Amino acid sequence: MAGHRGIDGGRPSRRVAIGLGAGMGAGLAGLAAAPEATAAAAGRSVDVVVVGAGFAGLTAALRLRAAGRSVVVLEADDRVGGRTKPGRIAGEVIDLGGQWVGPSQTRLLDLARRYGTATYPQFATGRNIADIAGQRADYEGETPTLEPAAMAEFVDVIGKLEKLALEIPGARPWTFAGAADLDSQTIETWIVANAKTPAVRSAMRVLTRALLSAEPSQVSMLAYAAYAATAGGFGALISTRGGAQDALFEGGTWQLAARMAADLGPAVVLNAPVQRIRQSDAGVVVGTPDAEWRARYAVVTAPPPLAGRVHYEPPMPAARDGLTQRMPMGCVIKVHVAYARPFWRERGLTGLVLSDRTEFGPWFDHSPRRGGGGGLVGFFDGGPAQRWADRSPADRRARVLGDIALYFGDEALKPVDYLEEVWTRAANHRGGYVAAPPPGVITAFGPALHEPVGRIHWAGTETADAWVGYIDGAIRSGERVADELAARL
C-alpha cells in the first residue's frame, strides 16, 4: 500500500480528511484540512467507489488497494467509523458507539493487533442485579437469576433459542426448512407461546431490547434466531465472560477506524453524502453534492434503510427496493455517566443492572482503568429510546440518574460528568446498531441483502455471514465484497 495515492494523483479537496472527530482536542487529532480542489479535479475515475467509511467500507477499500485496485471512499459524515464514534467525558476518551469485543470476533481482534491496540476485560467482579416482574435478585456469573418458580422455564426458553441458532443457517435464514413459520411470527408472539411465567416473558423482552434496540413485537422471530446463529448462539450474545461483552479496547474502538482511514489517506472523502448512483454496461457514476466519481463498480455499505435513500438509475429491482422499504433501524440512545469513584464496587456490585422497572438500561461498569474515577455506560433501547429521543437532554439526564439511583442510591444522583449520543436522531445514521426486519421480510426479500445489482455490490454488518450487527460482522462483509470485486476486476 505504500506510495499508492488511490485517486489517480490530483490534490484532495478541503473535504478530504482522515478525521477522528472535530472538537476532540489534541489527543484525538482533529480533521486535517487540505487544499481546495480545482474544477478539473471534481470528477475522478477509480476502479471502485465505496460508499461509507465505517468498518465495512474501510475494510473493503484497504483490501482492494492491497490487490492493486484504485479506490475512493465517500462518507456523508464529518468523521469515519460509522456506528462507532469517539467522545470525551471527565477527561477520558470513550466510545459513543460500538465498544465491546468477544473472543470469537476474530476479525476485529486481528485488526486491533495489526494496529497495536490492546484489550482489557469488562469489569465483572461481584454481583449483578436483575429486577424482573417485581422480584430483585443479586447474582454472580452470566445467567440472570429469576424467582425460583420461573428459573427452570427461563433455562428451557434459552435452550430452545440455542437449538434454533444451531439449526438455522444464519447468513441464509430463508433457506431453513421452517423459515416461513418462524418469519410469520414476531419475537413477542414466540415469547408468549413458549414462556408462560410473567417473569420469563419480561426477562426475554428486556434481553431482546438490549440486543436489537427494538421491541419484540416489531421484529421477525426468524431474524432473531438468525442473529443468534451468526454469533454462534444466544449465550454468546448476552454473556460477558466469553461473550460479546467480554472485553474493551485501550483507547476505544473508534480509533481502529481512524487508523484504517489514515492508511487510506486522501482516498477517504468526508462530508460527501452520496445522492445518486447511475450505472450502465460501462460502469457507474456516483454523485455527491460537490462532485461525480466514475468507476467500474460501486460498493454501498450503508444499512438497507439508508441505502434505499440513494437515487439509483436505473431503479433498483423490486426485491431490493422492497427490502430497503421494510427493514428499519433499531432505536438506541447510548449514555455515559462519570463519578468521582466507582462506589458500587465498594458494595460488591459489578455495575450491571437488568431491570423492567426502568426506562434506562441495561447499564455496565465503564470506569477508567487509571485515576480512581468511576463510570457507567448504558442505553435507552427500543421503545424507551423512541419515547426519549425527542425529549430534552436535561430530561434524559434526570431519568438516567433517577433510574440508576433506584439500585445504587443517592450517590448516583451526583455525577461529575454526563455524555450521550442519540443515534435515532443522528442525521447520517437514524438509529442503530443494526437494521431489524419485521415478519415476512426475510423470506420474501432476504436474498436481496447480498445479491449485487449489476455493478453495485452491498456490504455492511447486516450482510455479514457471522456476527451480524457487530463491528466484526462489518469487517467480514468488507472482506467478502472486496474479494468478489477483485475477482471481477
N, C-alpha and C positions, 0 to 999 in steps of 0.2 A: 504493500500500500504506500510505501514511502515515495514521495515525489509525485504521486498521482493527483492531478488537480481536479478531476471529477466533472468539471463543467467546461471542458474544452478551452482551458485558459480563461482569458477575459477577467475583468475586475468584478468582484462581487458587489452587489448593491448594498446600500446602507442597511437593508433589512436582513442581510446575510450575517448570521452570528451563531455561536455555539452556546447561546445564553443559558445561564444557570439560574435565571430569575432576577428581575430588576429589583433594586432596593434592598438587597440582602446583605450589603456591606462587603468589605474587602475579603472576608473569609469565604464568600460564595462567588467571587469573581463575576461581576456583572456583565451585561451584554457588551460585546466588542463591536463598536461601530466601524464600518468600512466605507470607502469612497463611494460616491454616487455613481450608479451605472450610467453608461452612455445609452442613448436611444437604440443604438445598434446592438447593444448587449441585452436588450429587454426580452428578446426571444432567443432561446438556446435549443440545441439539439443534443440529446443524450440517448443512450441505449434504453434506459428505464427511468421513468418518473415515479417516485414513491410518494404517495400522499399520506402524510402523517409522520411525525418524528417521535412517536412513542417507541417502546422496546421492539415491537414488531417491525416498524418501518426502519429503524436504525439498524436492526439485525440484518434485514434484507439488503439494505444498501451496503453495509460493510461486506457481506458475503458476496454480493455481486461485484463489488470493486475488487475483492480478492481474486475473483475469477477473471479479472481483466476487463470488466464492463464499466462504462461510464454511467453515473447516476446523478440525480438531483433529488433531494428530499424537501417537499413543500409542506410547511407546517403553519396552520392557521393561527396558532398561539404565539405569544412573545417569548416562549421558552420551549425546551424539549422535555420529553419524559412522559407525555400523555397523561395517564391516570396515576402517575407519581408526580410529586411536587414538593419542593423544599419550603420550609417555614422556619421562623425563629421564635422561641418562647423562653423567657427568663435567661437570655444569653445562650441558649442551646439551639443548635440546628436540628430540626426534626422533619419527619415525613408527614405531609398533609394528605398524601395518597397512600398507595400500597407500600407496605413496610416489612412484613414478615417473610420468612423463608423456611421451608421444611426440608428434611433430609432427602426426600425423593424428588425435589425440584432441582434436578442436576444441571439443567441449562443455566439457571440463574446463579447457582453456586459456581459453576465453571466460569461464568462471566466475571463474578466477583474475584475469583482467584487470578484471572487474567489481568485485572486492574489492581491487584494487591489489596483488596478490601476485605477485612476480617469480619467474621460474625461473632456474636456472643449470645448466650441463651436467654430466652424470655424468662424473667423472674417468676418463679413458681414455687418458692419455698413457703410453706404454711398452708392455711386453709382457704379454699374458695367459698363463695356464698352462692347458694341457689335459693331463690324465694319464688316459689311457684304455687299457684292456686291456694294462697293463704298459708302455706307451710314453708318456713325458712329452715334450711339445713346447711350447716358448715361441713365441708367435705374436703378431703385431700385426693389428689390424683386427677384422672381425666374424665370420669363418669359422674355427671351431676347426680346428687342424691335427692330422691323424692320421698314422699311419705311411704312407709313400708308397703301399704296396700297397692301403690302404683308402681313400685320399683320393678317388680317382675314383668309387668306389662311393658314398661319402658324398655327394658332389655330386649324383650321379644320384638317390639316395633323396630328398634335399631337393628336387630338381627334380620328382619325382613328387608330393610333398606340395604343392608350389606349384601344380602343374597341377590337382590336386583342389580346392584352395582357390579357384581361378579358376572352376571348373565348378559348384561346389555353391552353391546359394542359402543363405547362412549363417543367415539368420533363419527359413527354412522348409526345413531339410535333408531332411525326409521327402518333399518333392516331387521330389527329384533322381531321375533315371531309374535310377541304380544304388544307390539308398538301401538297399534290402533286403539287398543283398550286403554292402555296407560295414557296415551295422548288425548283421550276423550275426557280425562279426569283432571281436576286441579289437585294441587298438593293438599288443599283443605279437604276435598272430597275423600282422598285416600286416608288422611289422618282420621277423619270421623269414622270411616269404615273399619280401620284397623286398631284404633285406640278407643276404649270405652270409658276410661278414667279421665275426669276433667284435668287432673294434674299432668297426665301424659300428653293429652291434646295441647295443653297450654305450653308445656315444655317444647314440644315439636314446633309449635308456632314461633316461639322465641328463637329457636335454633334456625329455622327457615329464614326469618327476617335477618338474622346475623349473617347468614351465608349468601343470600341473594339480594339483600336490600329491597325485598319485595314482600307483599303479603302472600300467604299460602293460597288464598283464593284467586290470585292473579296469574299463577304460573302452572304450566303443564307438569303433571307427575312424571311423564316420560323425560322431560327436560331435567327435572330434579335428579332422577335416577342416573341419567347420562352424565350429569355434572359430577355426581359422586364417583361414577365409573372412571372418568378421566383423571380423578385424583387417586385412584387405587382403593377407594372405599369411603364410606361415610365417616368412619372413625378418623381417617386422615384429615378430613375437612374440619372437624370440631376439636381435635386434640392439640394440646400444647406440646408436650414432650413427644417427639417423633412425628408430629403432625404439622399442619400448615402454619401454626403459630409457634413453631419450635425456637426460632432464633431471629435476630435482627442484625443489621449491618452497622459496623462502626462508621459514624458519619452520615448514615442514612442511605436508603435505596436509591433515591433520586440522583445521587452523584454518578451512578453507573451509566445512566443515560447521558449525563453531561459529558462523561469521558468518551463514550462512543461518538457523540456529536463532535467532540474535539478531534477525534481521529478522522472524521469525515471533512472537517474544516468548512470551506466555503460551499461545499455541496449541500449544506443544510441552509435552507432559506426560511427565516421566520417571518411572522406577520404576512403570510402568503396563503390565505384561505382559497382552496380550490373551489371554483364555482361551476366549472363545466369541463367535460371530457368528451371530445369528439374523436371517433375512431373510423378508420377505413382500412382497406386491404393494405395500404402503405404504412400505417402506423397510427399513433394517437397524437392529438393536440390537447394539452392540459392548460386551462386558463385560470389565472388569478385576476384580481382587480388591476394589477400592475403589469402583467406580462403573460406571454404564452410560451409553453415549453413543448417541443416536439420530441417524440421518442418512438421507439419501435414497440414498447409495451408500457403499460401503467400498472402499478400495484396500489390498491386502495386498502389502507389499514384501519380506517375509521370503523367504529362499530356499525352494525347494519342500519339503525335508525338515522345516524348522521350521514352514512354513505348514501342513503336514499335522498338526501337533500341536494346532492350534486345533480346538475343538469347533464344528462347523457344524450349524445347524438350518435347513432340512432337511439331511441329509448331502450331501456332495459327490457329483456324478455319478461313475460308475465310472471314467471316463477320468482325471479329475482326481485322484481318490483313488489310482488305480493309479500315476500319475506320482509323487506325493509319497511313496509307499512304496518307489519304485525308483530314486531319484535322490539318492545320498548326497553329503555334503560331502567335499571333499578334506581331507587331514590335513597340517597345517603348524605348525611352531614357528619363529618369527622371533627372531633373536638379533642384538644389537648388542654390539660389544666396543670399548672405548676404550683407546687407548695414549697414551703421553706424546708420541709423534711418529709420523708415517706412515713408518716405517723401510723398508717395502717399496719406496717411491718412490725411496729412495736407491740401490736395486739395479736401478732401471729397470723396475719392475713396476707394473702398473695396480692390483693388488689382486684382480683377477678370477681365480678358480680354478674349473675344471670337472674333477671327478675321480670315478672309480668306485671309488677305494680308500677313501674316507671316508664316514662316516655323515652328517656335517655338510657342507653345500654345495649349490649354489654360494654363493660369497661375493664381495662387491664392496667397493671403497673407499667409505667414507662419512665421510671426515674433515671436521671443522669447517672452514668457509671462512676463519675468522679464529682467531688464537691459537696456531697451530702444532701443535695436538694431532692425533692420528691416530685413525681409526675404521674398523671393518669392519662390514658388515651381511651376514647370510646366513641360511640356512634348513636345517632338517630338513624334508624333503619326502617325502610318500608313505609307503613302508614304514619308512624311518628315523624319521619323525615318529610312526608307530604304535608303533614299538619304544621310543621315548624319552619319549613323552608322560607316562607314569606313573612314570618314574624321578624321582629327587630332582633339584632344581636344581643341587646340587653335582656330581652325576654328569654331568648335561648339560654343565655348565661345563667339567669336566675333559675331556670328549670333544671339545667345541668347540675348546678351546685346543690339545689334542693334535693334532687334525686340521689346524688352521692351521699348527702348528709343523712338520708334515711338509714344508711348502713354504716357510715363511718363517723357520724356525729357532727357536732357543730364546728369542729376544726375544718371540715370540708368546705365551710362557707367562707373561708379566709384564704383564698389562693393568692399567690404573688403574681400570677400572670394567667392569661386565658387566650386561646387561639382556636379558630375554627375555619373549616372550609366547607361551604355549602355547594357540594358537587351538583346537586339538582339544578342550581341556578347558574353554574359555570357556562359561559357563552359557547365555548367550543367543546363541551362535554355533555352537559344536560343530564347528568346523573352518573351512576356507577354502582358497583365497579364492573358490572357485566350486563349485557342485554339478556333479558329473560323472556322466553316465548310463552304465551298463553296456550291453552289447549288447542289442538288441531293444527298448529303451525308447523311443528317438526315433520309430521308425516306428510303434510301437503307440500311444504316448501323447503324442507331440510337440505336436500342436495344443493340448492342454490347458495348455501353458505360458502361452499368451497369451489363449485364449478366455475372456471373462467368464462367470461362473456367476451368472445373474440380476443382482443388484445388486452383486455382488462382482467387482472387477477386480484384475488381477495386474500387478505391476511388479517391479523388481529386475534386477540385471545379467544374470541367467540368461535374462531375457525380451527382451534388447536386440536391435536389428537391426544393430548394429555394436559392436565391442569388448566382446563378451560376456566376463564375468569381470573386467572392469576398471571403475574409477570412471566413466570416460567412458560406458561402456555403461549403468551405473546411472542417470546423469543423463539419457541418451537415453530410457530406459524411463519415467522420471518425466515427461518432456515428453509422451511418447506417451499415457500413461494420463490425464494432465491434459486433453489435447486431446480424447480420447474422451469424458470426462465433461463437459467444458464444452459439447460439442455436445448432450448429453442433458439438461443441467440448464436 
